[in-house]
Amino acid sequence: GLIFINFLPDVEKSDTLILSCIHLLLFLWVVLGFVFVSEGRNNNEKRLGYLRYNGDLIVITTLILIAGGILTGITIGLFELIGFNIERFYFEYIVVFALAAVPIVGTFLIQTNPQLVGKVSPVIAKIFSPLVLIMLVIYLAAILYSGKDPYNDREFLLIFNGLLIGVMAIIFFSVAETSKAIKSLTGIRVLFLLSVATVIVNGIALSAILFRISEWGITPNRAAVLGGNILILINLLLVTAQLFRVLSKKINITVVGNTISFYLPIYFIWTIIVTFIFPFIFEFK
């Protein structure tokens, strides 16, 4: 992948190059997932385990960064009290290397202390799911009064899509964390409502990008966003339908997790298309 990126033509302001670089990270993330699940590539539980690992890694990495930030502030402050300004040295020779080591340390802690991290992540998911739902509902209502819309405001559309991806990640992480245990109906209702709200957000984003394409034509960025939104919408609809069936007591919560894990290879195919095929389709523009 890196070799491919470096062999692309050096075109000034190439949208396809930027898209390839962004989706290459997703491509490599999926490749890491293949390594993680090893021989159980068709095992839904192992795929969910990879999502669970990423969620746990985000949680533990955030905690490490917070602790590191506090330590950094205290260290620099203490040295300033005795007349030493070590801020530049500290950031250039310690913070840079520490940031690179954080994911490795986080992975080590997850592997060696699964019982500790395994208790923290579900609690965080349980706390943040209803909070995100409330925020999302209020945000959608506020949009109606703000006068801003994603149809004519490109920056707002980008933020809107970022919000969509973030909320979807929270849903998937919550399902992955709770699929290994019996979930209360209250938690399922929250996830269902959050999924419905996210489908609405996705619908708005999808209609906005279709509007922009109809008005100003197709571009690499619009094509990538359109394809991504369609895939996400289908995935969210499947998850929402399964959550509704869980509420109806027709299926178990683990089926929702299986639905998510089953859909992951489709995202992988899309990253391949955007990373390796888009530059040729749009002539490296």
C-alpha positions in Angstrom: 0.0 0.0 0.0 2.7 2.5 0.9 4.6 1.6 -2.2 1.5 2.2 -4.3 1.0 5.6 -2.7 4.5 6.7 -3.4 4.3 5.6 -7.0 1.3 7.7 -7.7 1.9 10.7 -10.0 2.9 13.9 -8.2 -0.1 15.9 -9.1 -0.7 19.2 -7.3 -3.9 19.3 -5.3 -4.8 15.7 -6.0 -8.0 14.6 -4.2 -7.5 11.0 -5.1 -4.1 11.0 -3.5 -5.6 12.4 -0.3 -8.4 9.9 -0.4 -5.9 7.0 -1.0 -3.8 8.1 2.0 -6.9 8.3 4.2 -8.3 5.0 3.1 -4.9 3.3 3.2 -5.0 3.7 7.0 -8.4 2.0 7.0 -7.0 -0.7 4.7 -4.1 -1.3 7.0 -6.4 -1.4 10.0 -8.4 -4.2 8.3 -5.2 -6.0 7.5 -4.3 -5.8 11.1 -7.7 -7.3 11.8 -6.9 -10.3 9.6 -3.8 -10.8 11.6 -5.7 -10.5 14.9 -8.3 -13.1 14.0 -5.7 -15.3 12.4 -7.2 -18.5 11.1 -10.7 -17.7 12.4 -11.4 -15.1 9.6 -14.9 -16.4 9.2 -15.5 -16.5 13.0 -17.8 -13.7 13.9 -16.8 -13.9 17.5 -13.2 -13.2 16.7 -14.2 -10.3 14.4 -16.2 -8.9 17.3 -13.1 -9.5 19.5 -11.1 -7.3 17.2 -13.7 -4.5 17.5 -13.7 -5.0 21.2 -9.9 -4.8 21.3 -10.0 -1.5 19.4 -12.6 -0.1 21.8 -10.6 -1.2 24.8 -7.5 0.2 23.2 -9.2 3.6 22.8 -10.3 3.6 26.4 -6.9 2.6 27.9 -5.0 4.9 25.5 -7.1 7.8 26.6 -6.5 7.0 30.2 -2.7 6.8 29.6 -2.7 10.1 27.7 -4.6 11.8 30.5 -2.2 10.5 33.0 0.8 11.4 30.8 -0.6 14.9 30.3 -0.8 15.4 34.0 2.7 14.1 34.5 4.0 16.4 31.8 2.4 19.4 33.3 3.8 18.6 36.8 7.2 17.8 35.4 7.6 21.0 33.4 6.1 23.1 36.2 8.5 21.7 38.8 11.6 22.3 36.6 10.4 25.9 35.9 10.2 26.5 39.7 14.0 25.9 39.9 14.8 27.9 36.8 15.0 25.2 34.1 12.9 25.6 30.9 12.7 22.0 29.7 9.5 22.3 27.7 11.1 22.1 24.2 13.5 19.3 25.2 10.7 17.4 26.9 8.3 17.6 23.9 11.0 16.8 21.3 12.7 13.9 23.0 10.2 12.5 25.4 6.6 13.3 24.4 7.1 12.3 20.8 8.5 8.8 21.7 5.9 8.4 24.4 3.0 9.1 22.1 4.3 6.4 19.7 4.6 4.0 22.5 1.1 4.5 24.0 -0.8 2.1 21.7 1.9 -0.6 22.3 1.7 -0.1 26.1 -2.1 0.0 25.8 -2.1 -3.3 23.9 0.2 -4.9 26.5 -2.1 -3.8 29.3 -5.1 -5.2 27.5 -3.4 -8.6 26.9 -2.0 -8.9 30.4 -5.0 -7.4 32.4 -8.1 -8.3 30.4 -10.2 -8.5 33.5 -9.4 -4.9 34.4 -9.9 -3.3 31.0 -12.9 -5.6 30.4 -14.7 -4.1 33.3 -14.0 -0.5 32.4 -15.0 -0.5 28.8 -18.6 -1.8 29.2 -19.2 0.8 31.9 -18.0 3.6 29.7 -20.1 2.3 26.8 -23.1 2.1 29.2 -22.6 5.7 30.3 -21.8 7.3 27.0 -24.5 5.6 24.9 -27.5 7.5 26.5 -25.4 10.7 26.6 -24.6 10.5 22.9 -28.3 9.8 22.2 -29.4 12.9 24.1 -26.7 15.0 22.4 -27.7 13.7 19.0 -31.4 14.4 19.4 -30.7 17.9 20.7 -28.2 18.5 17.9 -30.7 17.5 15.3 -33.3 19.8 16.8 -30.8 22.6 17.0 -30.0 22.3 13.3 -33.6 23.3 12.5 -33.1 26.6 14.3 -29.5 27.3 13.3 -30.1 28.1 9.7 -27.2 25.9 8.7 -27.6 22.9 6.4 -25.2 20.4 4.9 -26.7 20.9 1.4 -24.9 24.1 0.7 -22.2 24.2 3.4 -19.4 21.8 2.6 -17.6 22.2 5.9 -20.8 21.5 7.8 -21.3 18.3 5.6 -17.9 17.1 6.6 -18.5 17.6 10.3 -21.9 15.9 9.8 -20.2 12.9 8.3 -17.6 12.9 11.1 -20.5 12.9 13.6 -22.1 10.0 11.8 -19.0 7.9 11.8 -18.3 8.7 15.5 -21.8 7.7 16.6 -21.8 4.6 14.5 -18.5 3.6 16.1 -20.0 4.0 19.5 -23.0 1.8 18.6 -20.7 -0.9 17.2 -18.4 -0.7 20.2 -21.3 -0.9 22.6 -22.7 -3.9 20.8 -19.3 -5.6 20.7 -18.9 -5.0 24.5 -22.3 -6.3 25.4 -22.6 -9.2 23.0 -20.6 -11.3 25.4 -23.1 -10.8 28.2 -26.8 -10.5 28.7 -27.8 -6.9 28.1 -30.7 -5.2 30.0 -33.7 -4.1 27.9 -33.0 -0.5 28.9 -29.6 -0.6 27.3 -31.0 -2.3 24.2 -33.6 0.5 23.9 -30.9 3.1 24.2 -28.9 1.4 21.4 -32.0 1.0 19.3 -33.0 4.7 19.6 -29.4 5.7 19.0 -29.3 3.6 15.9 -32.6 5.2 14.6 -31.2 8.7 15.3 -28.0 7.7 13.4 -30.0 6.5 10.5 -31.7 9.9 10.3 -28.3 11.6 10.4 -27.1 9.3 7.7 -30.2 10.0 5.6 -29.6 13.7 5.8 -25.9 13.3 4.9 -26.7 11.0 2.0 -29.4 13.4 0.6 -27.0 16.3 1.0 -24.2 14.6 -1.0 -26.7 13.5 -3.7 -27.9 17.1 -3.9 -24.3 18.4 -4.3 -23.6 15.8 -7.0 -26.7 16.8 -8.9 -25.9 20.5 -8.6 -22.1 20.5 -9.1 -21.3 17.1 -10.6 -19.3 14.1 -9.4 -15.8 14.5 -7.9 -13.5 11.9 -6.1 -14.5 13.3 -2.7 -18.2 13.2 -3.4 -18.0 9.7 -4.9 -16.1 8.5 -1.8 -18.5 10.1 0.6 -21.5 8.8 -1.3 -20.2 5.2 -1.4 -19.3 5.4 2.3 -22.7 6.8 3.3 -24.5 4.1 1.3 -22.5 1.3 3.0 -23.0 2.8 6.4 -26.7 3.3 5.9 -27.2 -0.3 4.9 -25.2 -1.5 7.9 -27.1 0.8 10.3 -30.5 -0.4 8.9 -29.4 -4.0 9.4 -28.2 -3.3 13.0 -31.4 -1.3 13.8 -33.6 -4.1 12.5 -31.8 -6.6 14.6 -31.9 -4.5 17.7 -35.7 -4.2 17.2 -35.9 -8.0 17.0 -33.9 -8.2 20.2 -36.4 -5.8 21.9 -39.2 -8.1 20.5 -37.4 -11.0 22.2 -37.1 -12.8 18.8 -33.3 -13.0 18.8 -30.4 -12.7 21.2 -28.1 -9.6 21.3 -25.3 -11.8 19.9 -27.0 -11.9 16.6 -26.6 -8.1 16.4 -22.9 -8.5 16.9 -22.8 -11.2 14.2 -24.5 -8.8 11.8 -21.8 -6.2 12.5 -18.9 -8.6 12.1 -20.4 -10.1 8.9 -20.5 -6.7 7.3 -16.9 -5.7 8.0 -15.4 -7.3 4.9 -17.7 -5.0 2.8 -15.9 -2.0 4.3 -12.6 -3.7 3.4 -13.6 -4.0 -0.2 -14.6 -0.3 -0.3 -11.2 0.8 1.2 -9.5 -1.2 -1.6 -11.6 0.5 -4.2 -11.0 4.0 -2.9 -7.3 3.4 -2.2 -6.2 1.5 -5.3 -8.9 2.1 -8.0 -10.1 5.7 -7.5 -6.8 7.3 -8.7 -7.2 5.5 -12.0 -11.0 6.2 -12.4 -10.6 9.9 -11.8 -7.2 10.1 -13.6 -5.2 11.1 -10.5 -7.2 14.3 -10.1 
